[in-house]
Amino acid sequence: MSSFTMYTTPWCGYCHRLKSQLDREGIAYDVVDIEQTPEAVQIVESANDGNQTVPTLVYADGTSQTNPSLIQIKAKLSALAS
């Protein structure tokens, strides 16, 4: 079961780094490439004041984080689990 959705692009170095960190930690997530899924662009833009900034993570509670650190993600997941 995924904990959140990560909106990304294939060329985003920050996205690749974050995916590697999450995979090493065994944290489940879904990935949506905003270049392949046009409707996802609106989600990213609404989370980033109109900007298409990736990685953008959207959690089950509707909140989002843009280019978060692994520590920030773990803290958010912990808060959601409480």
All heavy atoms as a GROMACS GRO file, in nm:
protein
  627
    1MET      N    1   0.085  -0.119   0.000
    1MET     CA    2   0.000   0.000   0.000
    1MET      C    3   0.089   0.125   0.000
    1MET      O    4   0.182   0.136   0.080
    1MET     CB    5  -0.089  -0.001   0.124
    1MET     CG    6  -0.182   0.114   0.133
    1MET     SD    7  -0.292   0.093   0.275
    1MET     CE    8  -0.348   0.257   0.293
    2SER      N    9   0.062   0.217  -0.090
    2SER     CA   10   0.145   0.336  -0.100
    2SER      C   11   0.105   0.439   0.006
    2SER      O   12  -0.010   0.447   0.046
    2SER     CB   13   0.134   0.397  -0.239
    2SER     OG   14   0.003   0.443  -0.262
    3SER      N   15   0.202   0.516   0.047
    3SER     CA   16   0.182   0.618   0.150
    3SER      C   17   0.146   0.753   0.090
    3SER      O   18   0.087   0.837   0.156
    3SER     CB   19   0.310   0.633   0.232
    3SER     OG   20   0.350   0.510   0.285
    4PHE      N   21   0.188   0.774  -0.034
    4PHE     CA   22   0.167   0.902  -0.101
    4PHE      C   23   0.192   0.885  -0.249
    4PHE      O   24   0.239   0.781  -0.295
    4PHE     CB   25   0.260   1.010  -0.043
    4PHE     CG   26   0.405   0.971  -0.046
    4PHE    CD1   27   0.483   0.994  -0.158
    4PHE    CD2   28   0.464   0.911   0.063
    4PHE    CE1   29   0.616   0.956  -0.162
    4PHE    CE2   30   0.596   0.873   0.062
    4PHE     CZ   31   0.672   0.896  -0.051
    5THR      N   32   0.161   0.991  -0.324
    5THR     CA   33   0.190   0.994  -0.467
    5THR      C   34   0.298   1.097  -0.491
    5THR      O   35   0.290   1.210  -0.441
    5THR     CB   36   0.063   1.030  -0.548
    5THR    OG1   37  -0.037   0.932  -0.521
    5THR    CG2   38   0.092   1.036  -0.697
    6MET      N   39   0.400   1.057  -0.567
    6MET     CA   40   0.507   1.148  -0.604
    6MET      C   41   0.487   1.188  -0.750
    6MET      O   42   0.482   1.102  -0.839
    6MET     CB   43   0.645   1.083  -0.589
    6MET     CG   44   0.757   1.177  -0.630
    6MET     SD   45   0.922   1.103  -0.640
    6MET     CE   46   0.941   1.034  -0.480
    7TYR      N   47   0.474   1.317  -0.774
    7TYR     CA   48   0.462   1.370  -0.909
    7TYR      C   49   0.603   1.408  -0.954
    7TYR      O   50   0.677   1.475  -0.880
    7TYR     CB   51   0.366   1.490  -0.911
    7TYR     CG   52   0.225   1.446  -0.879
    7TYR    CD1   53   0.179   1.443  -0.747
    7TYR    CD2   54   0.140   1.402  -0.979
    7TYR    CE1   55   0.052   1.399  -0.718
    7TYR    CE2   56   0.012   1.357  -0.950
    7TYR     CZ   57  -0.031   1.356  -0.820
    7TYR     OH   58  -0.158   1.312  -0.791
    8THR      N   59   0.639   1.364  -1.073
    8THR     CA   60   0.778   1.372  -1.116
    8THR      C   61   0.787   1.391  -1.267
    8THR      O   62   0.685   1.396  -1.336
    8THR     CB   63   0.850   1.242  -1.073
    8THR    OG1   64   0.988   1.250  -1.108
    8THR    CG2   65   0.789   1.120  -1.133
    9THR      N   66   0.911   1.403  -1.316
    9THR     CA   67   0.941   1.399  -1.459
    9THR      C   68   1.063   1.308  -1.476
    9THR      O   69   1.139   1.288  -1.381
    9THR     CB   70   0.976   1.539  -1.514
    9THR    OG1   71   1.091   1.589  -1.446
    9THR    CG2   72   0.859   1.635  -1.501
   10PRO      N   73   1.082   1.252  -1.596
   10PRO     CA   74   1.195   1.161  -1.617
   10PRO      C   75   1.332   1.229  -1.604
   10PRO      O   76   1.430   1.165  -1.571
   10PRO     CB   77   1.176   1.110  -1.759
   10PRO     CG   78   1.041   1.154  -1.803
   10PRO     CD   79   0.996   1.262  -1.712
   11TRP      N   80   1.339   1.358  -1.628
   11TRP     CA   81   1.467   1.429  -1.630
   11TRP      C   82   1.502   1.495  -1.497
   11TRP      O   83   1.606   1.558  -1.484
   11TRP     CB   84   1.466   1.535  -1.740
   11TRP     CG   85   1.341   1.618  -1.740
   11TRP    CD1   86   1.229   1.597  -1.815
   11TRP    CD2   87   1.313   1.732  -1.660
   11TRP    NE1   88   1.133   1.692  -1.786
   11TRP    CE2   89   1.183   1.776  -1.690
   11TRP    CE3   90   1.385   1.801  -1.564
   11TRP    CZ2   91   1.123   1.885  -1.629
   11TRP    CZ3   92   1.326   1.910  -1.502
   11TRP    CH2   93   1.196   1.951  -1.536
   12CYS      N   94   1.419   1.479  -1.396
   12CYS     CA   95   1.437   1.547  -1.267
   12CYS      C   96   1.538   1.472  -1.178
   12CYS      O   97   1.508   1.364  -1.128
   12CYS     CB   98   1.303   1.560  -1.196
   12CYS     SG   99   1.315   1.618  -1.026
   13GLY      N  100   1.654   1.530  -1.159
   13GLY     CA  101   1.756   1.469  -1.075
   13GLY      C  102   1.713   1.456  -0.930
   13GLY      O  103   1.743   1.356  -0.863
   14TYR      N  104   1.643   1.556  -0.878
   14TYR     CA  105   1.594   1.551  -0.740
   14TYR      C  106   1.496   1.435  -0.722
   14TYR      O  107   1.494   1.368  -0.620
   14TYR     CB  108   1.527   1.682  -0.700
   14TYR     CG  109   1.621   1.800  -0.697
   14TYR    CD1  110   1.611   1.901  -0.791
   14TYR    CD2  111   1.722   1.809  -0.601
   14TYR    CE1  112   1.697   2.009  -0.790
   14TYR    CE2  113   1.809   1.917  -0.598
   14TYR     CZ  114   1.795   2.016  -0.693
   14TYR     OH  115   1.882   2.124  -0.692
   15CYS      N  116   1.415   1.412  -0.826
   15CYS     CA  117   1.318   1.302  -0.822
   15CYS      C  118   1.389   1.167  -0.815
   15CYS      O  119   1.353   1.080  -0.736
   15CYS     CB  120   1.227   1.307  -0.944
   15CYS     SG  121   1.132   1.460  -0.958
   16HIS      N  122   1.490   1.150  -0.899
   16HIS     CA  123   1.566   1.024  -0.901
   16HIS      C  124   1.632   0.998  -0.766
   16HIS      O  125   1.630   0.887  -0.715
   16HIS     CB  126   1.670   1.026  -1.012
   16HIS     CG  127   1.612   1.018  -1.150
   16HIS    ND1  128   1.555   0.903  -1.200
   16HIS    CD2  129   1.601   1.112  -1.246
   16HIS    CE1  130   1.512   0.928  -1.322
   16HIS    NE2  131   1.538   1.053  -1.353
   17ARG      N  132   1.691   1.103  -0.708
   17ARG     CA  133   1.758   1.090  -0.578
   17ARG      C  134   1.657   1.051  -0.470
   17ARG      O  135   1.682   0.959  -0.391
   17ARG     CB  136   1.826   1.221  -0.540
   17ARG     CG  137   1.894   1.218  -0.403
   17ARG     CD  138   1.955   1.354  -0.371
   17ARG     NE  139   1.861   1.462  -0.390
   17ARG     CZ  140   1.788   1.516  -0.292
   17ARG    NH1  141   1.798   1.474  -0.170
   17ARG    NH2  142   1.704   1.614  -0.318
   18LEU      N  143   1.543   1.118  -0.468
   18LEU     CA  144   1.443   1.090  -0.366
   18LEU      C  145   1.386   0.949  -0.383
   18LEU      O  146   1.367   0.877  -0.284
   18LEU     CB  147   1.332   1.195  -0.371
   18LEU     CG  148   1.227   1.186  -0.260
   18LEU    CD1  149   1.292   1.193  -0.122
   18LEU    CD2  150   1.125   1.298  -0.276
   19LYS      N  151   1.360   0.908  -0.506
   19LYS     CA  152   1.311   0.771  -0.530
   19LYS      C  153   1.410   0.669  -0.476
   19LYS      O  154   1.370   0.571  -0.412
   19LYS     CB  155   1.288   0.747  -0.680
   19LYS     CG  156   1.168   0.815  -0.737
   19LYS     CD  157   1.160   0.784  -0.886
   19LYS     CE  158   1.076   0.882  -0.961
   19LYS     NZ  159   1.077   0.855  -1.106
   20SER      N  160   1.538   0.690  -0.500
   20SER     CA  161   1.641   0.597  -0.450
   20SER      C  162   1.639   0.590  -0.298
   20SER      O  163   1.648   0.482  -0.239
   20SER     CB  164   1.780   0.640  -0.497
   20SER     OG  165   1.791   0.629  -0.636
   21GLN      N  166   1.628   0.705  -0.234
   21GLN     CA  167   1.624   0.709  -0.087
   21GLN      C  168   1.501   0.636  -0.034
   21GLN      O  169   1.510   0.559   0.062
   21GLN     CB  170   1.625   0.854  -0.038
   21GLN     CG  171   1.755   0.925  -0.064
   21GLN     CD  172   1.747   1.073  -0.031
   21GLN    OE1  173   1.639   1.132  -0.027
   21GLN    NE2  174   1.862   1.134  -0.008
   22LEU      N  175   1.387   0.659  -0.095
   22LEU     CA  176   1.263   0.596  -0.050
   22LEU      C  177   1.270   0.445  -0.071
   22LEU      O  178   1.227   0.368   0.016
   22LEU     CB  179   1.144   0.655  -0.125
   22LEU     CG  180   1.112   0.802  -0.094
   22LEU    CD1  181   1.013   0.857  -0.195
   22LEU    CD2  182   1.061   0.818   0.048
   23ASP      N  183   1.323   0.404  -0.184
   23ASP     CA  184   1.336   0.261  -0.213
   23ASP      C  185   1.427   0.193  -0.110
   23ASP      O  186   1.397   0.084  -0.061
   23ASP     CB  187   1.389   0.238  -0.354
   23ASP     CG  188   1.289   0.277  -0.462
   23ASP    OD1  189   1.169   0.295  -0.431
   23ASP    OD2  190   1.332   0.291  -0.579
   24ARG      N  191   1.539   0.258  -0.077
   24ARG     CA  192   1.631   0.202   0.024
   24ARG      C  193   1.564   0.186   0.159
   24ARG      O  194   1.594   0.094   0.234
   24ARG     CB  195   1.755   0.290   0.039
   24ARG     CG  196   1.864   0.260  -0.060
   24ARG     CD  197   1.996   0.322  -0.020
   24ARG     NE  198   1.991   0.465   0.005
   24ARG     CZ  199   2.003   0.560  -0.088
   24ARG    NH1  200   2.021   0.528  -0.214
   24ARG    NH2  201   1.999   0.687  -0.055
   25GLU      N  202   1.474   0.280   0.191
   25GLU     CA  203   1.405   0.278   0.320
   25GLU      C  204   1.282   0.187   0.319
   25GLU      O  205   1.219   0.168   0.422
   25GLU     CB  206   1.363   0.420   0.360
   25GLU     CG  207   1.479   0.513   0.388
   25GLU     CD  208   1.555   0.476   0.514
   25GLU    OE1  209   1.491   0.436   0.614
   25GLU    OE2  210   1.680   0.489   0.514
   26GLY      N  211   1.244   0.138   0.201
   26GLY     CA  212   1.127   0.051   0.191
   26GLY      C  213   0.996   0.124   0.206
   26GLY      O  214   0.895   0.066   0.246
   27ILE      N  215   0.995   0.252   0.172
   27ILE     CA  216   0.873   0.333   0.181
   27ILE      C  217   0.797   0.322   0.049
   27ILE      O  218   0.851   0.352  -0.058
   27ILE     CB  219   0.907   0.480   0.214
   27ILE    CG1  220   0.977   0.488   0.351
   27ILE    CG2  221   0.781   0.567   0.210
   27ILE    CD1  222   1.032   0.624   0.385
   28ALA      N  223   0.672   0.280   0.058
   28ALA     CA  224   0.589   0.261  -0.061
   28ALA      C  225   0.532   0.394  -0.109
   28ALA      O  226   0.490   0.477  -0.028
   28ALA     CB  227   0.476   0.164  -0.031
   29TYR      N  228   0.527   0.411  -0.240
   29TYR     CA  229   0.472   0.532  -0.299
   29TYR      C  230   0.430   0.503  -0.442
   29TYR      O  231   0.476   0.408  -0.503
   29TYR     CB  232   0.574   0.646  -0.295
   29TYR     CG  233   0.703   0.615  -0.365
   29TYR    CD1  234   0.725   0.657  -0.496
   29TYR    CD2  235   0.804   0.542  -0.303
   29TYR    CE1  236   0.843   0.627  -0.563
   29TYR    CE2  237   0.922   0.512  -0.368
   29TYR     CZ  238   0.941   0.555  -0.498
   29TYR     OH  239   1.058   0.524  -0.563
   30ASP      N  240   0.343   0.588  -0.493
   30ASP     CA  241   0.304   0.582  -0.634
   30ASP      C  242   0.377   0.694  -0.707
   30ASP      O  243   0.404   0.798  -0.648
   30ASP     CB  244   0.153   0.600  -0.649
   30ASP     CG  245   0.074   0.484  -0.592
   30ASP    OD1  246   0.117   0.369  -0.608
   30ASP    OD2  247  -0.029   0.510  -0.529
   31VAL      N  248   0.405   0.672  -0.833
   31VAL     CA  249   0.474   0.773  -0.914
   31VAL      C  250   0.384   0.812  -1.030
   31VAL      O  251   0.326   0.726  -1.098
   31VAL     CB  252   0.607   0.720  -0.970
   31VAL    CG1  253   0.672   0.822  -1.062
   31VAL    CG2  254   0.701   0.682  -0.858
   32VAL      N  255   0.372   0.943  -1.054
   32VAL     CA  256   0.299   0.994  -1.168
   32VAL      C  257   0.392   1.090  -1.244
   32VAL      O  258   0.439   1.189  -1.187
   32VAL     CB  259   0.170   1.067  -1.125
   32VAL    CG1  260   0.101   1.130  -1.247
   32VAL    CG2  261   0.076   0.973  -1.052
   33ASP      N  262   0.419   1.057  -1.368
   33ASP     CA  263   0.500   1.142  -1.456
   33ASP      C  264   0.408   1.250  -1.513
   33ASP      O  265   0.317   1.219  -1.590
   33ASP     CB  266   0.561   1.056  -1.566
   33ASP     CG  267   0.645   1.135  -1.666
   33ASP    OD1  268   0.639   1.260  -1.667
   33ASP    OD2  269   0.715   1.070  -1.745
   34ILE      N  270   0.433   1.375  -1.477
   34ILE     CA  271   0.343   1.482  -1.522
   34ILE      C  272   0.354   1.509  -1.671
   34ILE      O  273   0.266   1.572  -1.729
   34ILE     CB  274   0.360   1.612  -1.441
   34ILE    CG1  275   0.496   1.676  -1.464
   34ILE    CG2  276   0.334   1.587  -1.293
   34ILE    CD1  277   0.508   1.817  -1.406
   35GLU      N  278   0.461   1.462  -1.734
   35GLU     CA  279   0.473   1.477  -1.880
   35GLU      C  280   0.387   1.374  -1.954
   35GLU      O  281   0.349   1.396  -2.067
   35GLU     CB  282   0.618   1.467  -1.923
   35GLU     CG  283   0.701   1.586  -1.876
   35GLU     CD  284   0.844   1.581  -1.925
   35GLU    OE1  285   0.889   1.476  -1.973
   35GLU    OE2  286   0.910   1.685  -1.914
   36GLN      N  287   0.359   1.263  -1.889
   36GLN     CA  288   0.277   1.158  -1.950
   36GLN      C  289   0.131   1.164  -1.905
   36GLN      O  290   0.046   1.099  -1.965
   36GLN     CB  291   0.335   1.020  -1.914
   36GLN     CG  292   0.476   0.997  -1.962
   36GLN     CD  293   0.488   1.008  -2.114
   36GLN    OE1  294   0.406   0.956  -2.187
   36GLN    NE2  295   0.590   1.078  -2.159
   37THR      N  296   0.104   1.237  -1.798
   37THR     CA  297  -0.030   1.246  -1.742
   37THR      C  298  -0.068   1.394  -1.731
   37THR      O  299  -0.046   1.457  -1.627
   37THR     CB  300  -0.036   1.178  -1.603
   37THR    OG1  301   0.027   1.050  -1.612
   37THR    CG2  302  -0.177   1.164  -1.553
   38PRO      N  303  -0.122   1.452  -1.838
   38PRO     CA  304  -0.148   1.596  -1.841
   38PRO      C  305  -0.233   1.649  -1.725
   38PRO      O  306  -0.210   1.759  -1.676
   38PRO     CB  307  -0.219   1.617  -1.975
   38PRO     CG  308  -0.178   1.501  -2.058
   38PRO     CD  309  -0.158   1.387  -1.963
   39GLU      N  310  -0.331   1.569  -1.680
   39GLU     CA  311  -0.416   1.616  -1.570
   39GLU      C  312  -0.339   1.630  -1.439
   39GLU      O  313  -0.380   1.703  -1.349
   39GLU     CB  314  -0.539   1.525  -1.552
   39GLU     CG  315  -0.507   1.380  -1.522
   39GLU     CD  316  -0.488   1.294  -1.646
   39GLU    OE1  317  -0.471   1.345  -1.758
   39GLU    OE2  318  -0.491   1.170  -1.628
   40ALA      N  319  -0.226   1.563  -1.428
   40ALA     CA  320  -0.143   1.573  -1.307
   40ALA      C  321  -0.075   1.708  -1.296
   40ALA      O  322  -0.041   1.752  -1.186
   40ALA     CB  323  -0.040   1.461  -1.305
   41VAL      N  324  -0.057   1.776  -1.408
   41VAL     CA  325   0.005   1.908  -1.406
   41VAL      C  326  -0.074   2.003  -1.317
   41VAL      O  327  -0.017   2.079  -1.239
   41VAL     CB  328   0.019   1.965  -1.549
   41VAL    CG1  329   0.064   2.110  -1.547
   41VAL    CG2  330   0.115   1.880  -1.630
   42GLN      N  331  -0.206   1.996  -1.325
   42GLN     CA  332  -0.291   2.083  -1.243
   42GLN      C  333  -0.272   2.056  -1.094
   42GLN      O  334  -0.272   2.149  -1.013
   42GLN     CB  335  -0.437   2.066  -1.281
   42GLN     CG  336  -0.467   2.114  -1.421
   42GLN     CD  337  -0.610   2.082  -1.462
   42GLN    OE1  338  -0.672   1.988  -1.415
   42GLN    NE2  339  -0.663   2.162  -1.554
   43ILE      N  340  -0.254   1.932  -1.057
   43ILE     CA  341  -0.232   1.897  -0.916
   43ILE      C  342  -0.102   1.958  -0.867
   43ILE      O  343  -0.097   2.020  -0.759
   43ILE     CB  344  -0.231   1.743  -0.898
   43ILE    CG1  345  -0.368   1.686  -0.932
   43ILE    CG2  346  -0.188   1.704  -0.757
   43ILE    CD1  347  -0.371   1.536  -0.948
   44VAL      N  348   0.004   1.944  -0.947
   44VAL     CA  349   0.134   1.999  -0.910
   44VAL      C  350   0.128   2.152  -0.904
   44VAL      O  351   0.178   2.214  -0.809
   44VAL     CB  352   0.243   1.952  -1.008
   44VAL    CG1  353   0.374   2.024  -0.985
   44VAL    CG2  354   0.262   1.801  -0.995
   45GLU      N  355   0.066   2.213  -1.002
   45GLU     CA  356   0.056   2.359  -1.003
   45GLU      C  357  -0.024   2.411  -0.885
   45GLU      O  358   0.011   2.512  -0.824
   45GLU     CB  359  -0.007   2.407  -1.134
   45GLU     CG  360   0.087   2.395  -1.252
   45GLU     CD  361   0.023   2.436  -1.384
   45GLU    OE1  362  -0.103   2.444  -1.392
   45GLU    OE2  363   0.098   2.458  -1.480
   46SER      N  364  -0.131   2.341  -0.847
   46SER     CA  365  -0.212   2.388  -0.734
   46SER      C  366  -0.137   2.376  -0.602
   46SER      O  367  -0.159   2.455  -0.510
   46SER     CB  368  -0.346   2.314  -0.727
   46SER     OG  369  -0.326   2.179  -0.690
   47ALA      N  370  -0.044   2.281  -0.595
   47ALA     CA  371   0.035   2.264  -0.473
   47ALA      C  372   0.154   2.360  -0.466
   47ALA      O  373   0.212   2.379  -0.360
   47ALA     CB  374   0.086   2.120  -0.463
   48ASN      N  375   0.187   2.422  -0.579
   48ASN     CA  376   0.309   2.504  -0.588
   48ASN      C  377   0.285   2.643  -0.646
   48ASN      O  378   0.367   2.694  -0.722
   48ASN     CB  379   0.413   2.430  -0.674
   48ASN     CG  380   0.458   2.303  -0.609
   48ASN    OD1  381   0.520   2.305  -0.504
   48ASN    ND2  382   0.424   2.190  -0.669
   49ASP      N  383   0.174   2.704  -0.609
   49ASP     CA  384   0.144   2.841  -0.651
   49ASP      C  385   0.157   2.862  -0.801
   49ASP      O  386   0.212   2.961  -0.848
   49ASP     CB  387   0.233   2.941  -0.576
   49ASP     CG  388   0.210   2.938  -0.426
   49ASP    OD1  389   0.094   2.925  -0.384
   49ASP    OD2  390   0.310   2.946  -0.352
   50GLY      N  391   0.110   2.763  -0.879
   50GLY     CA  392   0.111   2.776  -1.024
   50GLY      C  393   0.235   2.723  -1.092
   50GLY      O  394   0.243   2.723  -1.214
   51ASN      N  395   0.333   2.680  -1.015
   51ASN     CA  396   0.458   2.629  -1.073
   51ASN      C  397   0.454   2.478  -1.088
   51ASN      O  398   0.393   2.409  -1.009
   51ASN     CB  399   0.578   2.668  -0.984
   51ASN     CG  400   0.596   2.817  -0.978
   51ASN    OD1  401   0.600   2.884  -1.080
   51ASN    ND2  402   0.604   2.870  -0.857
   52GLN      N  403   0.524   2.428  -1.188
   52GLN     CA  404   0.533   2.284  -1.212
   52GLN      C  405   0.661   2.230  -1.148
   52GLN      O  406   0.750   2.180  -1.214
   52GLN     CB  407   0.530   2.254  -1.361
   52GLN     CG  408   0.399   2.287  -1.426
   52GLN     CD  409   0.398   2.255  -1.574
   52GLN    OE1  410   0.476   2.175  -1.623
   52GLN    NE2  411   0.305   2.318  -1.646
   53THR      N  412   0.670   2.242  -1.017
   53THR     CA  413   0.788   2.202  -0.942
   53THR      C  414   0.776   2.056  -0.899
   53THR      O  415   0.676   2.016  -0.841
   53THR     CB  416   0.806   2.290  -0.817
   53THR    OG1  417   0.801   2.426  -0.856
   53THR    CG2  418   0.938   2.261  -0.748
   54VAL      N  419   0.880   1.977  -0.930
   54VAL     CA  420   0.884   1.836  -0.892
   54VAL      C  421   1.016   1.808  -0.822
   54VAL      O  422   1.114   1.879  -0.846
   54VAL     CB  423   0.866   1.743  -1.013
   54VAL    CG1  424   0.726   1.754  -1.068
   54VAL    CG2  425   0.967   1.770  -1.123
   55PRO      N  426   1.021   1.711  -0.734
   55PRO     CA  427   0.911   1.623  -0.696
   55PRO      C  428   0.812   1.694  -0.604
   55PRO      O  429   0.850   1.767  -0.514
   55PRO     CB  430   0.980   1.509  -0.621
   55PRO     CG  431   1.103   1.572  -0.562
   55PRO     CD  432   1.146   1.676  -0.663
   56THR      N  433   0.686   1.669  -0.630
   56THR     CA  434   0.578   1.711  -0.541
   56THR      C  435   0.512   1.585  -0.489
   56THR      O  436   0.474   1.498  -0.568
   56THR     CB  437   0.475   1.799  -0.614
   56THR    OG1  438   0.539   1.922  -0.656
   56THR    CG2  439   0.357   1.832  -0.525
   57LEU      N  440   0.501   1.576  -0.358
   57LEU     CA  441   0.437   1.461  -0.294
   57LEU      C  442   0.301   1.502  -0.241
   57LEU      O  443   0.289   1.608  -0.179
   57LEU     CB  444   0.522   1.409  -0.177
   57LEU     CG  445   0.643   1.322  -0.211
   57LEU    CD1  446   0.739   1.391  -0.305
   57LEU    CD2  447   0.713   1.279  -0.086
   58VAL      N  448   0.199   1.421  -0.268
   58VAL     CA  449   0.065   1.446  -0.218
   58VAL      C  450   0.025   1.326  -0.133
   58VAL      O  451   0.030   1.211  -0.179
   58VAL     CB  452  -0.036   1.470  -0.332
   58VAL    CG1  453  -0.176   1.490  -0.275
   58VAL    CG2  454   0.005   1.591  -0.416
   59TYR      N  455  -0.014   1.355  -0.010
   59TYR     CA  456  -0.049   1.251   0.087
   59TYR      C  457  -0.199   1.226   0.090
   59TYR      O  458  -0.277   1.304   0.036
   59TYR     CB  459   0.000   1.294   0.226
   59TYR     CG  460   0.150   1.306   0.232
   59TYR    CD1  461   0.213   1.427   0.203
   59TYR    CD2  462   0.229   1.197   0.265
   59TYR    CE1  463   0.351   1.438   0.206
   59TYR    CE2  464   0.367   1.207   0.268
   59TYR     CZ  465   0.427   1.328   0.239
   59TYR     OH  466   0.564   1.339   0.242
   60ALA      N  467  -0.237   1.118   0.156
   60ALA     CA  468  -0.378   1.076   0.163
   60ALA      C  469  -0.467   1.184   0.227
   60ALA      O  470  -0.585   1.193   0.194
   60ALA     CB  471  -0.391   0.945   0.240
   61ASP      N  472  -0.410   1.265   0.315
   61ASP     CA  473  -0.489   1.369   0.380
   61ASP      C  474  -0.503   1.496   0.295
   61ASP      O  475  -0.562   1.594   0.336
   61ASP     CB  476  -0.432   1.404   0.518
   61ASP     CG  477  -0.295   1.470   0.512
   61ASP    OD1  478  -0.235   1.479   0.402
   61ASP    OD2  479  -0.246   1.513   0.618
   62GLY      N  480  -0.446   1.493   0.173
   62GLY     CA  481  -0.458   1.605   0.081
   62GLY      C  482  -0.347   1.707   0.092
   62GLY      O  483  -0.339   1.799   0.011
   63THR      N  484  -0.260   1.693   0.191
   63THR     CA  485  -0.149   1.786   0.204
   63THR      C  486  -0.038   1.748   0.107
   63THR      O  487  -0.036   1.637   0.054
   63THR     CB  488  -0.093   1.788   0.348
   63THR    OG1  489  -0.045   1.657   0.381
   63THR    CG2  490  -0.200   1.832   0.448
   64SER      N  491   0.054   1.841   0.086
   64SER     CA  492   0.162   1.816  -0.008
   64SER      C  493   0.294   1.869   0.045
   64SER      O  494   0.297   1.953   0.135
   64SER     CB  495   0.130   1.880  -0.143
   64SER     OG  496   0.125   2.020  -0.132
   65GLN      N  497   0.402   1.818  -0.013
   65GLN     CA  498   0.536   1.867   0.013
   65GLN      C  499   0.608   1.875  -0.121
   65GLN      O  500   0.590   1.787  -0.206
   65GLN     CB  501   0.615   1.772   0.105
   65GLN     CG  502   0.563   1.764   0.247
   65GLN     CD  503   0.642   1.664   0.330
   65GLN    OE1  504   0.670   1.555   0.285
   65GLN    NE2  505   0.674   1.701   0.452
   66THR      N  506   0.688   1.978  -0.138
   66THR     CA  507   0.764   1.994  -0.260
   66THR      C  508   0.912   1.978  -0.230
   66THR      O  509   0.965   2.045  -0.142
   66THR     CB  510   0.738   2.133  -0.323
   66THR    OG1  511   0.597   2.144  -0.345
   66THR    CG2  512   0.812   2.149  -0.454
   67ASN      N  513   0.976   1.886  -0.302
   67ASN     CA  514   1.117   1.854  -0.287
   67ASN      C  515   1.156   1.834  -0.139
   67ASN      O  516   1.252   1.895  -0.091
   67ASN     CB  517   1.205   1.961  -0.352
   67ASN     CG  518   1.345   1.912  -0.377
   67ASN    OD1  519   1.374   1.793  -0.375
   67ASN    ND2  520   1.435   2.006  -0.398
   68PRO      N  521   1.081   1.750  -0.068
   68PRO     CA  522   1.111   1.730   0.073
   68PRO      C  523   1.233   1.640   0.093
   68PRO      O  524   1.271   1.564   0.004
   68PRO     CB  525   0.986   1.660   0.125
   68PRO     CG  526   0.940   1.580   0.007
   68PRO     CD  527   0.970   1.667  -0.112
   69SER      N  528   1.290   1.649   0.212
   69SER     CA  529   1.398   1.557   0.248
   69SER      C  530   1.336   1.427   0.297
   69SER      O  531   1.217   1.421   0.331
   69SER     CB  532   1.484   1.618   0.359
   69SER     OG  533   1.409   1.625   0.480
   70LEU      N  534   1.417   1.324   0.305
   70LEU     CA  535   1.370   1.196   0.357
   70LEU      C  536   1.322   1.212   0.501
   70LEU      O  537   1.221   1.154   0.541
   70LEU     CB  538   1.481   1.091   0.348
   70LEU     CG  539   1.445   0.949   0.388
   70LEU    CD1  540   1.331   0.895   0.302
   70LEU    CD2  541   1.566   0.859   0.379
   71ILE      N  542   1.390   1.294   0.579
   71ILE     CA  543   1.351   1.319   0.719
   71ILE      C  544   1.213   1.383   0.724
   71ILE      O  545   1.129   1.345   0.807
   71ILE     CB  546   1.456   1.406   0.790
   71ILE    CG1  547   1.586   1.327   0.805
   71ILE    CG2  548   1.407   1.457   0.923
   71ILE    CD1  549   1.705   1.409   0.851
   72GLN      N  550   1.186   1.480   0.636
   72GLN     CA  551   1.055   1.545   0.633
   72GLN      C  552   0.946   1.445   0.596
   72GLN      O  553   0.836   1.448   0.652
   72GLN     CB  554   1.055   1.661   0.533
   72GLN     CG  555   1.139   1.778   0.576
   72GLN     CD  556   1.153   1.881   0.466
   72GLN    OE1  557   1.190   1.848   0.352
   72GLN    NE2  558   1.125   2.006   0.497
   73ILE      N  559   0.975   1.356   0.502
   73ILE     CA  560   0.876   1.256   0.461
   73ILE      C  561   0.847   1.160   0.575
   73ILE      O  562   0.731   1.132   0.605
   73ILE     CB  563   0.925   1.180   0.336
   73ILE    CG1  564   0.935   1.276   0.217
   73ILE    CG2  565   0.831   1.063   0.305
   73ILE    CD1  566   1.008   1.218   0.098
   74LYS      N  567   0.951   1.113   0.641
   74LYS     CA  568   0.931   1.022   0.754
   74LYS      C  569   0.851   1.088   0.865
   74LYS      O  570   0.763   1.025   0.925
   74LYS     CB  571   1.065   0.973   0.808
   74LYS     CG  572   1.133   0.872   0.719
   74LYS     CD  573   1.264   0.826   0.784
   74LYS     CE  574   1.324   0.710   0.712
   74LYS     NZ  575   1.447   0.663   0.779
   75ALA      N  576   0.876   1.214   0.892
   75ALA     CA  577   0.802   1.287   0.995
   75ALA      C  578   0.654   1.298   0.956
   75ALA      O  579   0.565   1.278   1.040
   75ALA     CB  580   0.861   1.425   1.018
   76LYS      N  581   0.628   1.327   0.829
   76LYS     CA  582   0.490   1.339   0.781
   76LYS      C  583   0.418   1.205   0.790
   76LYS      O  584   0.303   1.198   0.836
   76LYS     CB  585   0.488   1.392   0.637
   76LYS     CG  586   0.352   1.403   0.576
   76LYS     CD  587   0.265   1.503   0.649
   76LYS     CE  588   0.131   1.515   0.582
   76LYS     NZ  589   0.044   1.610   0.651
   77LEU      N  590   0.485   1.099   0.747
   77LEU     CA  591   0.422   0.965   0.754
   77LEU      C  592   0.396   0.925   0.897
   77LEU      O  593   0.292   0.864   0.927
   77LEU     CB  594   0.512   0.863   0.683
   77LEU     CG  595   0.526   0.882   0.532
   77LEU    CD1  596   0.626   0.782   0.477
   77LEU    CD2  597   0.392   0.874   0.462
   78SER      N  598   0.485   0.959   0.987
   78SER     CA  599   0.466   0.930   1.128
   78SER      C  600   0.344   1.005   1.183
   78SER      O  601   0.262   0.949   1.257
   78SER     CB  602   0.592   0.968   1.207
   78SER     OG  603   0.574   0.945   1.344
   79ALA      N  604   0.331   1.132   1.145
   79ALA     CA  605   0.217   1.213   1.190
   79ALA      C  606   0.086   1.157   1.135
   79ALA      O  607  -0.016   1.154   1.205
   79ALA     CB  608   0.236   1.358   1.145
   80LEU      N  609   0.088   1.111   1.011
   80LEU     CA  610  -0.033   1.055   0.950
   80LEU      C  611  -0.072   0.923   1.017
   80LEU      O  612  -0.191   0.890   1.026
   80LEU     CB  613  -0.013   1.032   0.801
   80LEU     CG  614  -0.010   1.155   0.713
   80LEU    CD1  615   0.028   1.118   0.570
   80LEU    CD2  616  -0.143   1.228   0.716
   81ALA      N  617   0.027   0.849   1.064
   81ALA     CA  618   0.000   0.719   1.128
   81ALA      C  619  -0.054   0.736   1.270
   81ALA      O  620  -0.114   0.643   1.323
   81ALA     CB  621   0.127   0.636   1.130
   82SER      N  622  -0.035   0.853   1.330
   82SER     CA  623  -0.080   0.877   1.468
   82SER      C  624  -0.228   0.896   1.479
   82SER      O  625  -0.294   0.939   1.393
   82SER     CB  626  -0.012   1.000   1.525
   82SER     OG  627   0.126   0.991   1.516
   0.00000   0.00000   0.00000
